[in-house]
Amino acid sequence: MYKNRKAMTGLETAIILVAFVITAAAFAFVILNMGFLTAEKAQSVISSGMSEASSALLTDSGMIAQFSNITGDQSEICLVKLTFYLKLSQGHEPVDLDDSKLVATYTSQRAHGELYSTNGTIMTVQGINTDGDSLIETGEKFKVIIDFNELDGSTLDPSVSGAADVLVHPYEEFRIELRPSAGAVLTIERQVPAVYSTIMTLE
């Protein structure tokens, strides 16, 4: 009985071992490849999230405010013009400041409305040290001028009439929001202090 029993040869053992190794390598390649793809996707999502969470635009220094009726009572004084400068924050791609790409809104204690919607009168954006296009790039600055006298109370929400309702007075707060096509919203909030001169800097 024992004489008819055959033993497994070394060649057969080697073939089986090689088959197991090849199969294991194929599975390992698939698993590693899926892991790399998942890590790359996660990195892309994190990078995109960081970009959207941080604003691509920054204000450079303070804001220059111009007031009217400064000879009257504080309640009669109105903020009529605002000037400030924009620059690109570190690590962001250039942002298009054209009125077709950038949305700007104004909010006071009485009304809310758009400032920069193909009008060119309420809000104007001018390049200072740029290459002539509307893209704000690293090292460039743009000057933003907002003329509140050009606000049409009928286009605000809710609709208001008269400068007393449209414009901001001392001790009141206002908010300017700039929404670029990429990146977080740049929010500028200020409270107007007591006013005793036509031109003041709002820090």
C-alpha positions in Angstrom: 0.0 0.0 0.0 2.8 2.4 0.8 4.8 1.6 -2.3 2.0 3.0 -4.6 1.8 6.4 -2.8 3.5 9.2 -4.7 5.2 12.2 -3.0 4.7 15.9 -4.1 7.7 17.0 -6.1 9.6 20.2 -5.5 8.5 21.5 -9.0 4.8 21.2 -8.2 5.4 23.0 -4.8 7.2 25.8 -6.6 4.4 26.3 -9.1 1.7 26.5 -6.4 3.8 28.9 -4.4 4.4 31.1 -7.5 0.6 31.1 -8.2 -0.1 32.2 -4.6 2.5 35.0 -4.8 1.2 36.3 -8.1 -2.4 36.3 -6.8 -1.4 38.1 -3.6 0.6 40.6 -5.6 -2.4 41.3 -7.9 -4.6 41.9 -4.9 -2.0 44.0 -3.2 -1.7 46.2 -6.3 -5.5 46.7 -6.5 -5.7 47.6 -2.8 -2.7 50.0 -3.0 -4.0 51.6 -6.1 -7.4 52.2 -4.6 -5.7 53.6 -1.5 -3.6 56.0 -3.5 -6.7 57.2 -5.5 -8.6 57.7 -2.2 -5.8 59.7 -0.7 -5.4 61.8 -3.8 -9.2 62.5 -3.8 -9.2 63.4 -0.1 -6.2 65.7 -0.6 -8.0 67.4 -3.5 -11.2 67.9 -1.4 -9.2 69.2 1.6 -7.3 71.7 -0.7 -10.6 72.8 -2.3 -12.2 73.2 1.1 -9.3 75.3 2.4 -9.5 77.5 -0.7 -13.2 78.1 -0.3 -13.0 78.6 3.5 -10.4 81.4 3.2 -11.0 84.7 1.4 -8.9 85.3 -1.7 -9.4 89.1 -1.2 -8.0 91.3 1.6 -8.5 95.0 2.3 -5.2 97.0 2.4 -5.1 99.4 5.3 -8.1 101.5 6.4 -11.2 102.8 4.6 -11.5 106.5 3.6 -15.0 107.7 4.3 -16.5 111.0 3.0 -19.5 112.6 4.8 -22.0 115.3 4.0 -23.9 117.8 6.2 -21.2 117.9 8.8 -22.2 121.3 10.0 -25.6 120.0 11.1 -26.6 117.6 13.9 -25.0 114.1 14.0 -28.3 112.6 12.9 -28.2 114.7 9.7 -24.7 113.6 8.8 -24.5 111.0 6.0 -21.9 108.7 4.7 -21.8 109.5 1.0 -18.6 107.9 -0.3 -16.3 105.1 0.7 -12.8 104.3 -0.7 -10.6 101.3 0.0 -8.0 99.1 -1.6 -8.0 95.4 -2.3 -5.1 92.9 -2.6 -4.8 89.2 -3.1 -4.2 87.0 -0.1 -1.3 84.6 0.0 -1.7 81.3 -1.7 -4.6 82.1 -3.9 -5.1 82.2 -7.6 -5.9 85.5 -9.3 -9.5 86.8 -8.9 -11.5 88.5 -11.6 -12.9 91.7 -10.3 -15.0 92.4 -13.4 -18.7 93.2 -12.6 -19.7 90.0 -14.4 -17.6 87.9 -12.0 -17.8 89.8 -8.7 -20.9 90.4 -6.7 -21.0 93.3 -4.2 -23.8 94.0 -1.7 -24.5 96.7 0.8 -26.4 96.3 4.0 -27.4 99.0 6.5 -29.8 99.0 9.4 -32.7 99.8 7.1 -32.0 98.3 3.7 -30.0 95.8 1.6 -29.0 95.9 -2.1 -26.4 95.3 -4.8 -23.6 97.7 -5.5 -21.8 96.3 -8.4 -24.1 94.9 -11.1 -23.0 96.3 -14.5 -23.9 99.8 -13.3 -20.4 101.4 -13.1 -21.8 104.3 -11.1 -22.5 103.1 -7.5 -19.2 101.0 -7.3 -16.2 101.4 -9.5 -13.0 99.2 -9.3 -9.7 100.7 -10.7 -6.4 99.0 -11.0 -3.5 100.8 -9.4 -0.3 98.8 -10.2 -1.9 96.2 -12.5 -1.1 94.9 -16.0 -4.3 96.4 -17.4 -6.7 93.5 -17.0 -9.4 93.0 -14.4 -7.6 90.1 -12.6 -6.1 90.9 -9.2 -2.8 89.0 -9.0 -0.1 88.8 -6.4 1.5 92.2 -5.7 -1.3 94.1 -7.4 -3.8 96.5 -5.8 -7.2 97.7 -6.9 -9.0 100.8 -5.7 -12.7 100.5 -4.9 -14.9 103.6 -4.8 -18.5 103.3 -3.6 -20.7 106.4 -4.2 -23.8 105.9 -2.0 -25.4 109.0 -3.5 -26.0 106.8 -6.6 -28.0 104.2 -4.7 -31.6 103.9 -5.9 -33.8 103.3 -3.0 -36.4 101.6 -5.1 -34.0 98.8 -6.0 -33.2 98.1 -2.3 -34.8 95.5 -0.1 -37.1 96.8 1.4 -37.7 99.7 -0.9 -36.8 103.0 0.8 -37.0 106.6 -0.3 -34.9 109.6 0.6 -31.3 109.9 1.7 -32.2 109.6 5.4 -33.3 106.0 4.8 -30.7 105.0 2.2 -27.5 106.4 3.7 -25.7 105.6 6.9 -25.4 108.0 9.8 -23.0 108.3 12.8 -23.3 105.5 15.4 -24.9 103.2 12.8 -23.3 100.0 11.3 -23.0 99.0 7.7 -21.6 95.9 5.9 -20.1 95.5 2.5 -19.7 92.0 1.1 -17.6 91.1 -1.9 -18.3 87.7 -3.4 -15.7 86.5 -5.9 -16.2 83.6 -8.2 -13.8 81.5 -6.1 -13.0 81.7 -2.4 -14.9 82.9 0.6 -16.8 86.1 0.9 -14.9 89.2 2.0 -17.0 90.9 4.6 -16.3 94.5 5.6 -18.2 95.7 8.7 -17.8 99.1 10.2 -19.6 101.3 12.7 -19.6 105.0 11.9 -18.3 107.0 14.8 -19.1 110.6 15.7 -18.2 112.7 12.6 -16.6 116.2 12.8 -14.8 116.4 9.4 -15.7 115.7 5.8 -13.0 113.0 5.4 -12.3 110.4 8.0 -10.6 107.0 8.1 -12.6 104.0 9.3 -10.3 101.4 10.8 
